[in-house]
Amino acid sequence: MELLLPMRRQNPITLQNLHKFDTLINLYSIEKREFFLSKRGINF
């Protein structure tokens, strides 16, 4: 997880890294949302 490394490394956060991080977060929240909805008996 390059985003969590200390910022004193003068390495700018590249767009590609941000995109990778975004995708991870999106996948995680989609899973959580589906789990939450299925717990309430909602199917889609």
A tleap script that builds the chain and sets N, CA, C and O, in Angstrom:
source leaprc.protein.ff14SB
mol = sequence {
  NMET GLU LEU LEU LEU PRO MET ARG ARG GLN
  ASN PRO ILE THR LEU GLN ASN LEU HIE LYS
  PHE ASP THR LEU ILE ASN LEU TYR SER ILE
  GLU LYS ARG GLU PHE PHE LEU SER LYS ARG
  GLY ILE ASN CPHE
}
set mol.1.N position { 0.846 -1.192 0.000 }
set mol.1.CA position { 0.000 0.000 0.000 }
set mol.1.C position { 0.881 1.242 0.000 }
set mol.1.O position { 1.304 1.715 1.055 }
set mol.2.N position { 1.149 1.755 -1.172 }
set mol.2.CA position { 2.077 2.875 -1.266 }
set mol.2.C position { 1.531 4.142 -0.639 }
set mol.2.O position { 2.299 5.014 -0.231 }
set mol.3.N position { 0.206 4.255 -0.556 }
set mol.3.CA position { -0.381 5.466 0.009 }
set mol.3.C position { -0.096 5.586 1.499 }
set mol.3.O position { -0.110 6.683 2.057 }
set mol.4.N position { 0.164 4.443 2.139 }
set mol.4.CA position { 0.353 4.471 3.582 }
set mol.4.C position { 1.805 4.687 3.982 }
set mol.4.O position { 2.113 4.812 5.168 }
set mol.5.N position { 2.699 4.731 2.997 }
set mol.5.CA position { 4.101 4.962 3.317 }
set mol.5.C position { 4.302 6.410 3.748 }
set mol.5.O position { 3.540 7.287 3.343 }
set mol.6.N position { 5.316 6.665 4.562 }
set mol.6.CA position { 5.589 8.030 5.017 }
set mol.6.C position { 5.784 8.983 3.833 }
set mol.6.O position { 6.370 8.613 2.815 }
set mol.7.N position { 5.291 10.200 3.980 }
set mol.7.CA position { 5.336 11.149 2.883 }
set mol.7.C position { 6.723 11.736 2.664 }
set mol.7.O position { 6.952 12.401 1.654 }
set mol.8.N position { 7.666 11.502 3.601 }
set mol.8.CA position { 8.958 12.148 3.365 }
set mol.8.C position { 9.678 11.541 2.171 }
set mol.8.O position { 10.580 12.171 1.618 }
set mol.9.N position { 9.304 10.338 1.761 }
set mol.9.CA position { 9.812 9.839 0.479 }
set mol.9.C position { 9.260 10.761 -0.585 }
set mol.9.O position { 8.047 10.817 -0.786 }
set mol.10.N position { 10.122 11.482 -1.268 }
set mol.10.CA position { 9.654 12.527 -2.173 }
set mol.10.C position { 8.999 11.951 -3.421 }
set mol.10.O position { 9.131 12.510 -4.510 }
set mol.11.N position { 8.307 10.859 -3.267 }
set mol.11.CA position { 7.664 10.195 -4.395 }
set mol.11.C position { 6.222 10.674 -4.502 }
set mol.11.O position { 5.418 10.407 -3.609 }
set mol.12.N position { 5.879 11.379 -5.581 }
set mol.12.CA position { 4.492 11.824 -5.728 }
set mol.12.C position { 3.566 10.634 -5.938 }
set mol.12.O position { 3.943 9.635 -6.551 }
set mol.13.N position { 2.380 10.753 -5.433 }
set mol.13.CA position { 1.396 9.682 -5.621 }
set mol.13.C position { 0.923 9.733 -7.068 }
set mol.13.O position { 0.353 10.729 -7.514 }
set mol.14.N position { 1.164 8.656 -7.784 }
set mol.14.CA position { 0.786 8.651 -9.192 }
set mol.14.C position { -0.698 8.339 -9.347 }
set mol.14.O position { -1.328 7.757 -8.465 }
set mol.15.N position { -1.226 8.738 -10.477 }
set mol.15.CA position { -2.630 8.498 -10.772 }
set mol.15.C position { -2.931 7.009 -10.744 }
set mol.15.O position { -4.000 6.588 -10.302 }
set mol.16.N position { -1.966 6.209 -11.225 }
set mol.16.CA position { -2.182 4.769 -11.286 }
set mol.16.C position { -2.337 4.188 -9.876 }
set mol.16.O position { -3.183 3.327 -9.636 }
set mol.17.N position { -1.504 4.675 -8.951 }
set mol.17.CA position { -1.609 4.194 -7.578 }
set mol.17.C position { -2.949 4.566 -6.968 }
set mol.17.O position { -3.582 3.763 -6.282 }
set mol.18.N position { -3.369 5.793 -7.229 }
set mol.18.CA position { -4.657 6.235 -6.707 }
set mol.18.C position { -5.782 5.377 -7.268 }
set mol.18.O position { -6.718 5.012 -6.557 }
set mol.19.N position { -5.676 5.064 -8.546 }
set mol.19.CA position { -6.712 4.260 -9.189 }
set mol.19.C position { -6.767 2.864 -8.563 }
set mol.19.O position { -7.843 2.320 -8.316 }
set mol.20.N position { -5.573 2.295 -8.311 }
set mol.20.CA position { -5.501 0.966 -7.692 }
set mol.20.C position { -6.167 1.006 -6.317 }
set mol.20.O position { -6.949 0.122 -5.965 }
set mol.21.N position { -5.845 2.042 -5.551 }
set mol.21.CA position { -6.361 2.198 -4.203 }
set mol.21.C position { -7.881 2.357 -4.242 }
set mol.21.O position { -8.607 1.740 -3.462 }
set mol.22.N position { -8.345 3.202 -5.173 }
set mol.22.CA position { -9.774 3.427 -5.384 }
set mol.22.C position { -10.510 2.132 -5.667 }
set mol.22.O position { -11.575 1.867 -5.109 }
set mol.23.N position { -9.920 1.328 -6.547 }
set mol.23.CA position { -10.552 0.074 -6.933 }
set mol.23.C position { -10.683 -0.846 -5.732 }
set mol.23.O position { -11.708 -1.502 -5.546 }
set mol.24.N position { -9.631 -0.890 -4.914 }
set mol.24.CA position { -9.676 -1.726 -3.707 }
set mol.24.C position { -10.817 -1.282 -2.800 }
set mol.24.O position { -11.594 -2.103 -2.311 }
set mol.25.N position { -10.906 0.025 -2.582 }
set mol.25.CA position { -11.942 0.560 -1.702 }
set mol.25.C position { -13.324 0.268 -2.271 }
set mol.25.O position { -14.237 -0.117 -1.540 }
set mol.26.N position { -13.471 0.454 -3.587 }
set mol.26.CA position { -14.767 0.208 -4.220 }
set mol.26.C position { -15.172 -1.248 -4.096 }
set mol.26.O position { -16.319 -1.551 -3.765 }
set mol.27.N position { -14.234 -2.154 -4.361 }
set mol.27.CA position { -14.540 -3.582 -4.244 }
set mol.27.C position { -14.964 -3.908 -2.820 }
set mol.27.O position { -15.910 -4.664 -2.597 }
set mol.28.N position { -14.249 -3.324 -1.853 }
set mol.28.CA position { -14.537 -3.582 -0.450 }
set mol.28.C position { -15.938 -3.097 -0.092 }
set mol.28.O position { -16.707 -3.813 0.549 }
set mol.29.N position { -16.264 -1.873 -0.511 }
set mol.29.CA position { -17.569 -1.348 -0.109 }
set mol.29.C position { -18.716 -2.029 -0.850 }
set mol.29.O position { -19.812 -2.151 -0.303 }
set mol.30.N position { -18.482 -2.473 -2.082 }
set mol.30.CA position { -19.526 -3.218 -2.793 }
set mol.30.C position { -19.816 -4.513 -2.043 }
set mol.30.O position { -20.976 -4.879 -1.852 }
set mol.31.N position { -18.764 -5.203 -1.618 }
set mol.31.CA position { -18.954 -6.438 -0.856 }
set mol.31.C position { -19.719 -6.167 0.423 }
set mol.31.O position { -20.646 -6.901 0.768 }
set mol.32.N position { -19.333 -5.115 1.128 }
set mol.32.CA position { -19.995 -4.782 2.385 }
set mol.32.C position { -21.457 -4.451 2.156 }
set mol.32.O position { -22.332 -4.872 2.913 }
set mol.33.N position { -21.712 -3.685 1.090 }
set mol.33.CA position { -23.088 -3.284 0.800 }
set mol.33.C position { -23.941 -4.505 0.469 }
set mol.33.O position { -25.066 -4.635 0.954 }
set mol.34.N position { -23.399 -5.401 -0.360 }
set mol.34.CA position { -24.157 -6.600 -0.724 }
set mol.34.C position { -24.420 -7.465 0.509 }
set mol.34.O position { -25.503 -8.029 0.664 }
set mol.35.N position { -23.426 -7.559 1.372 }
set mol.35.CA position { -23.594 -8.342 2.598 }
set mol.35.C position { -24.689 -7.730 3.466 }
set mol.35.O position { -25.562 -8.430 3.979 }
set mol.36.N position { -24.623 -6.416 3.616 }
set mol.36.CA position { -25.598 -5.703 4.436 }
set mol.36.C position { -27.003 -5.875 3.876 }
set mol.36.O position { -27.949 -6.134 4.620 }
set mol.37.N position { -27.135 -5.728 2.555 }
set mol.37.CA position { -28.449 -5.851 1.926 }
set mol.37.C position { -28.980 -7.277 2.033 }
set mol.37.O position { -30.171 -7.481 2.265 }
set mol.38.N position { -28.106 -8.256 1.867 }
set mol.38.CA position { -28.580 -9.644 1.924 }
set mol.38.C position { -28.986 -10.011 3.355 }
set mol.38.O position { -29.857 -10.857 3.558 }
set mol.39.N position { -28.350 -9.368 4.351 }
set mol.39.CA position { -28.736 -9.607 5.734 }
set mol.39.C position { -30.159 -9.118 5.975 }
set mol.39.O position { -30.871 -9.667 6.816 }
set mol.40.N position { -30.574 -8.095 5.244 }
set mol.40.CA position { -31.918 -7.546 5.425 }
set mol.40.C position { -32.910 -8.195 4.466 }
set mol.40.O position { -34.071 -7.793 4.397 }
set mol.41.N position { -32.445 -9.205 3.725 }
set mol.41.CA position { -33.346 -9.933 2.848 }
set mol.41.C position { -33.661 -9.195 1.553 }
set mol.41.O position { -34.680 -9.456 0.915 }
set mol.42.N position { -32.785 -8.276 1.170 }
set mol.42.CA position { -33.007 -7.545 -0.070 }
set mol.42.C position { -32.125 -8.154 -1.153 }
set mol.42.O position { -30.909 -8.245 -0.986 }
set mol.43.N position { -32.717 -8.562 -2.236 }
set mol.43.CA position { -31.940 -9.097 -3.351 }
set mol.43.C position { -32.011 -8.147 -4.531 }
set mol.43.O position { -33.010 -7.456 -4.731 }
set mol.44.N position { -30.922 -8.121 -5.321 }
set mol.44.CA position { -30.929 -7.252 -6.501 }
set mol.44.C position { -30.134 -7.846 -7.629 }
set mol.44.O position { -30.036 -7.246 -8.699 }
savepdb mol mol.pdb
quit
